[in-house]
Amino acid sequence: MRVKLDKESDALYVRIDESEIVESEEVEPGIILDFSADGRVVGMYWG
């Protein structure tokens, strides 16, 4: 797992595993989930 904090933009990204990201979806304003080919969440962005 990797965590990145961007203090300038006040954003946080958490990468759960290194699977290829095939789709991203904004599920709430400012919250984006990254999905693998088998539909698992592999990354999350809050900003």
N, CA, C and O atoms as a GROMACS GRO file, in nm:
protein
  188
    1MET      N    1   0.086  -0.117   0.000
    1MET     CA    2   0.000   0.000   0.000
    1MET      C    3   0.091   0.124   0.000
    1MET      O    4   0.193   0.128   0.069
    2ARG      N    5   0.050   0.222  -0.079
    2ARG     CA    6   0.121   0.350  -0.084
    2ARG      C    7   0.023   0.461  -0.050
    2ARG      O    8  -0.094   0.455  -0.085
    3VAL      N    9   0.073   0.562   0.020
    3VAL     CA   10  -0.009   0.677   0.055
    3VAL      C   11   0.066   0.802   0.012
    3VAL      O   12   0.185   0.818   0.042
    4LYS      N   13  -0.004   0.892  -0.059
    4LYS     CA   14   0.056   1.018  -0.102
    4LYS      C   15  -0.032   1.132  -0.053
    4LYS      O   16  -0.154   1.131  -0.074
    5LEU      N   17   0.030   1.229   0.010
    5LEU     CA   18  -0.040   1.348   0.057
    5LEU      C   19   0.016   1.468  -0.017
    5LEU      O   20   0.136   1.493  -0.013
    6ASP      N   21  -0.070   1.541  -0.085
    6ASP     CA   22  -0.031   1.663  -0.155
    6ASP      C   23  -0.082   1.782  -0.074
    6ASP      O   24  -0.200   1.816  -0.080
    7LYS      N   25   0.007   1.843   0.003
    7LYS     CA   26  -0.034   1.952   0.091
    7LYS      C   27  -0.079   2.075   0.013
    7LYS      O   28  -0.167   2.148   0.058
    8GLU      N   29  -0.018   2.098  -0.104
    8GLU     CA   30  -0.057   2.214  -0.186
    8GLU      C   31  -0.202   2.208  -0.228
    8GLU      O   32  -0.275   2.307  -0.219
    9SER      N   33  -0.246   2.092  -0.275
    9SER     CA   34  -0.384   2.078  -0.323
    9SER      C   35  -0.476   2.019  -0.216
    9SER      O   36  -0.595   2.000  -0.241
   10ASP      N   37  -0.421   1.990  -0.098
   10ASP     CA   38  -0.498   1.932   0.012
   10ASP      C   39  -0.570   1.804  -0.035
   10ASP      O   40  -0.691   1.790  -0.019
   11ALA      N   41  -0.491   1.712  -0.094
   11ALA     CA   42  -0.546   1.589  -0.149
   11ALA      C   43  -0.469   1.469  -0.095
   11ALA      O   44  -0.350   1.479  -0.065
   12LEU      N   45  -0.537   1.357  -0.084
   12LEU     CA   46  -0.477   1.233  -0.037
   12LEU      C   47  -0.508   1.123  -0.138
   12LEU      O   48  -0.621   1.111  -0.186
   13TYR      N   49  -0.405   1.041  -0.172
   13TYR     CA   50  -0.425   0.927  -0.259
   13TYR      C   51  -0.372   0.803  -0.189
   13TYR      O   52  -0.258   0.802  -0.142
   14VAL      N   53  -0.454   0.698  -0.182
   14VAL     CA   54  -0.415   0.571  -0.123
   14VAL      C   55  -0.422   0.466  -0.232
   14VAL      O   56  -0.528   0.445  -0.292
   15ARG      N   57  -0.309   0.400  -0.259
   15ARG     CA   58  -0.304   0.293  -0.358
   15ARG      C   59  -0.298   0.161  -0.282
   15ARG      O   60  -0.199   0.132  -0.215
   16ILE      N   61  -0.402   0.080  -0.293
   16ILE     CA   62  -0.414  -0.042  -0.215
   16ILE      C   63  -0.327  -0.154  -0.271
   16ILE      O   64  -0.261  -0.225  -0.196
   17ASP      N   65  -0.328  -0.171  -0.403
   17ASP     CA   66  -0.236  -0.266  -0.465
   17ASP      C   67  -0.196  -0.215  -0.602
   17ASP      O   68  -0.249  -0.115  -0.650
   18GLU      N   69  -0.103  -0.285  -0.666
   18GLU     CA   70  -0.044  -0.236  -0.790
   18GLU      C   71  -0.110  -0.292  -0.916
   18GLU      O   72  -0.050  -0.287  -1.024
   19SER      N   73  -0.230  -0.345  -0.904
   19SER     CA   74  -0.303  -0.392  -1.023
   19SER      C   75  -0.325  -0.275  -1.118
   19SER      O   76  -0.332  -0.160  -1.077
   20GLU      N   77  -0.336  -0.307  -1.246
   20GLU     CA   78  -0.362  -0.205  -1.346
   20GLU      C   79  -0.498  -0.140  -1.321
   20GLU      O   80  -0.597  -0.209  -1.294
   21ILE      N   81  -0.503  -0.008  -1.331
   21ILE     CA   82  -0.628   0.065  -1.318
   21ILE      C   83  -0.695   0.069  -1.455
   21ILE      O   84  -0.638   0.118  -1.552
   22VAL      N   85  -0.817   0.015  -1.462
   22VAL     CA   86  -0.888   0.014  -1.590
   22VAL      C   87  -1.007   0.110  -1.592
   22VAL      O   88  -1.060   0.141  -1.698
   23GLU      N   89  -1.048   0.156  -1.474
   23GLU     CA   90  -1.161   0.247  -1.467
   23GLU      C   91  -1.151   0.329  -1.339
   23GLU      O   92  -1.104   0.280  -1.236
   24SER      N   93  -1.195   0.453  -1.347
   24SER     CA   94  -1.204   0.540  -1.230
   24SER      C   95  -1.343   0.600  -1.227
   24SER      O   96  -1.402   0.630  -1.330
   25GLU      N   97  -1.395   0.618  -1.105
   25GLU     CA   98  -1.530   0.672  -1.092
   25GLU      C   99  -1.534   0.768  -0.974
   25GLU      O  100  -1.488   0.737  -0.864
   26GLU      N  101  -1.591   0.887  -0.998
   26GLU     CA  102  -1.612   0.982  -0.890
   26GLU      C  103  -1.742   0.942  -0.821
   26GLU      O  104  -1.851   0.958  -0.877
   27VAL      N  105  -1.730   0.891  -0.700
   27VAL     CA  106  -1.847   0.838  -0.628
   27VAL      C  107  -1.916   0.944  -0.544
   27VAL      O  108  -2.034   0.930  -0.513
   28GLU      N  109  -1.846   1.047  -0.507
   28GLU     CA  110  -1.896   1.164  -0.435
   28GLU      C  111  -1.810   1.281  -0.484
   28GLU      O  112  -1.698   1.258  -0.532
   29PRO      N  113  -1.857   1.403  -0.473
   29PRO     CA  114  -1.772   1.515  -0.514
   29PRO      C  115  -1.637   1.511  -0.440
   29PRO      O  116  -1.632   1.515  -0.317
   30GLY      N  117  -1.529   1.504  -0.516
   30GLY     CA  118  -1.394   1.502  -0.460
   30GLY      C  119  -1.344   1.367  -0.415
   30GLY      O  120  -1.234   1.358  -0.361
   31ILE      N  121  -1.423   1.260  -0.437
   31ILE     CA  122  -1.380   1.125  -0.400
   31ILE      C  123  -1.383   1.037  -0.524
   31ILE      O  124  -1.489   1.014  -0.583
   32ILE      N  125  -1.266   0.988  -0.563
   32ILE     CA  126  -1.254   0.907  -0.684
   32ILE      C  127  -1.198   0.770  -0.646
   32ILE      O  128  -1.100   0.760  -0.573
   33LEU      N  129  -1.263   0.665  -0.697
   33LEU     CA  130  -1.216   0.528  -0.677
   33LEU      C  131  -1.158   0.476  -0.807
   33LEU      O  132  -1.214   0.498  -0.914
   34ASP      N  133  -1.044   0.407  -0.798
   34ASP     CA  134  -0.981   0.341  -0.912
   34ASP      C  135  -1.009   0.192  -0.902
   34ASP      O  136  -0.995   0.133  -0.795
   35PHE      N  137  -1.047   0.131  -1.014
   35PHE     CA  138  -1.084  -0.010  -1.017
   35PHE      C  139  -0.992  -0.091  -1.107
   35PHE      O  140  -0.943  -0.040  -1.208
   36SER      N  141  -0.968  -0.217  -1.069
   36SER     CA  142  -0.893  -0.312  -1.152
   36SER      C  143  -0.988  -0.377  -1.252
   36SER      O  144  -1.108  -0.352  -1.251
   37ALA      N  145  -0.933  -0.462  -1.338
   37ALA     CA  146  -1.013  -0.530  -1.440
   37ALA      C  147  -1.119  -0.621  -1.378
   37ALA      O  148  -1.224  -0.642  -1.438
   38ASP      N  149  -1.092  -0.675  -1.259
   38ASP     CA  150  -1.192  -0.763  -1.196
   38ASP      C  151  -1.284  -0.688  -1.100
   38ASP      O  152  -1.356  -0.751  -1.022
   39GLY      N  153  -1.284  -0.555  -1.106
   39GLY     CA  154  -1.380  -0.475  -1.031
   39GLY      C  155  -1.341  -0.440  -0.888
   39GLY      O  156  -1.420  -0.381  -0.815
   40ARG      N  157  -1.218  -0.477  -0.848
   40ARG     CA  158  -1.174  -0.443  -0.712
   40ARG      C  159  -1.126  -0.299  -0.706
   40ARG      O  160  -1.070  -0.247  -0.803
   41VAL      N  161  -1.148  -0.234  -0.592
   41VAL     CA  162  -1.095  -0.099  -0.570
   41VAL      C  163  -0.946  -0.113  -0.541
   41VAL      O  164  -0.906  -0.185  -0.449
   42VAL      N  165  -0.864  -0.044  -0.621
   42VAL     CA  166  -0.719  -0.052  -0.601
   42VAL      C  167  -0.659   0.083  -0.563
   42VAL      O  168  -0.542   0.090  -0.527
   43GLY      N  169  -0.739   0.190  -0.570
   43GLY     CA  170  -0.691   0.320  -0.530
   43GLY      C  171  -0.806   0.412  -0.493
   43GLY      O  172  -0.918   0.397  -0.542
   44MET      N  173  -0.777   0.508  -0.404
   44MET     CA  174  -0.879   0.603  -0.359
   44MET      C  175  -0.816   0.741  -0.352
   44MET      O  176  -0.704   0.756  -0.304
   45TYR      N  177  -0.887   0.842  -0.400
   45TYR     CA  178  -0.840   0.979  -0.401
   45TYR      C  179  -0.944   1.067  -0.330
   45TYR      O  180  -1.063   1.060  -0.359
   46TRP      N  181  -0.896   1.148  -0.238
   46TRP     CA  182  -0.980   1.247  -0.171
   46TRP      C  183  -0.915   1.382  -0.194
   46TRP      O  184  -0.798   1.400  -0.161
   47GLY      N  185  -0.988   1.475  -0.247
   47GLY     CA  186  -0.926   1.606  -0.269
   47GLY      C  187  -1.024   1.710  -0.310
   47GLY      O  188  -0.985   1.825  -0.332
   0.00000   0.00000   0.00000
